[in-house]
Amino acid sequence: MGLNWVLFGSLLYTLLVFLHWGGFAIGLAQAQSATFNVDASSKSARVMPDNLFGIFFEEINHAGAGGLWAELVSNRGFEAGGKNTPSIFDPWVQIGNDSNIILSTERTSIFERNEIALKLEVLCDKNAKSNPCPSQGVGVYNPGFWGMNIERGRLYNVVLHIMSVKSVDISVSLTSSDGSQNLAQHSIKGQKFSGWSKVEFKLRARGTNSNSRLQITTSKSGTIWLDQVSVMPSDTFKGHGFRNDLASMLSDLKPGFLRFPGGSYSQGGTLMNAFRWKSTVGPWEQRPGHFNDIWNYWTDDGLGFFEFLQLAEDIGALPVWVIHNGISLNDQINPSSLPSFVEDVLDGIEFARGDAHSTWGSVRAVMGHPNPFKLRYISIGNQECLNGNYRANYLKFYTAIKSAYPDMKVVTNCDGSIGKLDHPADLYDLHVYTSASDMFSKAQLFDKISRNGPKAFVSEYAVTGNDAGKGTLVAALAEAAFLLGLERNSDIVEMASCAPLFVNDNDRRFNPDAIVFNSNAQFGTPSYWMQQFFNYSNSATYHPSTIQVSNYPYLLASALTWEDTDSRRKYLKLKILNYGSAAVPLNMSMSGLETTISSNGGIQAVLTSSKLSDENSFQEPKKVAPVLTKFAKAGGKMSVMIAPYSLTSFDLLLDKQNLRSSI
């Protein structure tokens, strides 16, 4: 989804501000004039980290399974019920009554790590007089993840593995949720599958339904086995299996890094259910999947280690791998077993970075990526610093990784902001979940922290609690204050990302989230749009600035120079946060500029709304979203009005070329 906003006139923007806030009082409350002074000289400038702002993906809220990963079939390998049979095979549902068909699971699959297959004993027959099949046939259907989104004219790749006692007459269809609307259909007739066979074909939809299902039916008696059934749209993001609209929203953030596969998800509630990278690579049919015991749902692991690395590459981000360090939430390994876990991580790094002829690099190459991925960051676990075994485990991982890959940056879970660490690290991980008012105050969190030692990685931040709702304006503004503080302290803060990233609206396990979606639609919360104001902070040049106003402690600001890598044009970007209820006349002054600000003016973007509690929704996806206007009075000195409870930015072109905004 691109950001093709219309540039409204400045007069319209003034009207919008009045409509937004005129209801607060009879006449708009106004603070005293404020001054914003920017030292834009190269002498005082500082280049910010290349990867200051990025994204953090965790398999929570069905973010991947039923979300970013475009697979439409849920429990495609029938493994979710466990290895013991008979087992449940939800959400697959029988079509026909028990006199016509019997469904059961068996350990008869051709795949060693995916033993379970579905057996269909068809008792009826269309030609039988005593027990004819119903007109629609009998079989099984899969509703996907709260309905499959099927769109007219779109092509879908279907794969299923099948075995049968005699020749079959099977219909594979995409239908409405009740089966009454047939959107696409393919027939498999006259073939006998005496051994397991992979059947592949494409379906082109002749109708649209966002609550569809896959159904496999027959009217011929006999026994059929099914396994590893997949339906994927043919037009995924860059052809790599990611849902187009959701992956595009990630790309639009221009993230410097992608932290994966999660925080607690990477640990697992137990060792048995932790994310194990080796079980998530190779052909998808051979991946065993695992139960996400942190957030209580099954994952087929189609979105595995390789796919995370590929996603990072596709959106121009560096991968940050959160490894399992032998400690899960409720159990941990015996220290004597740690060497095998260390070796497993080294194998994973070789998979990502090794030569295509190396043991694990060759596996990556076979999967279609002969060139190494740019894995440069390893985070050793997630939030285990207080565990008694963490430091000992950490040091063994750290030593082994640095010995084999000296350039790898290693992240510790222990907080280096509260004192000197007792172990070596390149970065320390910090999580910030708090109220809106406290998040605003944390704009100064790093101001007085030592400039020596490892740098900070704020891998998870979010406003939570009552004022956060499902993603409110006030939460976004408070988070903006925090990010402005990170920019100011980017000499000791190297990376930051919000959490969580995604939520399927049918499975909310954490609020708020940056991106909300269902089977066919999506929208960004105010926090998502707020992050767009920081799109070009990575690698930008930071300029020191001061903002002054009497008796109004609600203004924060930053100034930086960023370059459009395509056009090579440079912009001066000014960001001003007003976290108070008064409109503020602001006099801005830029000194030390080595080039003039273009007379073409600039682009102003404003994020605000009529209420602090305002949220976006499927009905109003951009109720709280930036409004862009052309700013005609650009120059070294400018006077503007900053709306109450707003985040405002100005992108000022530093030559005489055409304008663009960083948002």
Beta strands, then each sheet from edge to edge (+ up, - down):
strand 1: 34-39
strand 2: 46-47
strand 3: 55-56
strand 4: 93-95
strand 5: 101-106
strand 6: 117-122
strand 7: 138-142
strand 8: 148-150
strand 9: 155-164
strand 10: 169-176
strand 11: 182-189
strand 12: 197-204
strand 13: 209-218
strand 14: 222-233
strand 15: 257-260
strand 16: 290-292
strand 17: 297-299
strand 18: 318-323
strand 19: 377-380
strand 20: 409-412
strand 21: 427-434
strand 22: 455-463
strand 23: 493-498
strand 24: 502-504
strand 25: 515-517
strand 26: 522-524
strand 27: 541-543
strand 28: 545-548
strand 29: 555-563
strand 30: 570-578
strand 31: 584-591
strand 32: 602-607
strand 33: 627-631
strand 34: 637-642
strand 35: 646-653
sheet 1: 28+ 1- 31- 34+
sheet 2: 2+ 27- 29+ 30- 35+ 32- 33+
sheet 3: 3+ 15+ 18+ 19+ 20+ 21+ 22+ 23+
sheet 4: 4+ 7- 13+ 8-
sheet 5: 4+ 7- 13+ 10- 11+
sheet 6: 5+ 6- 14+ 9- 12+
sheet 7: 16+ 17-
sheet 8: 24+ 25+ 26-
end
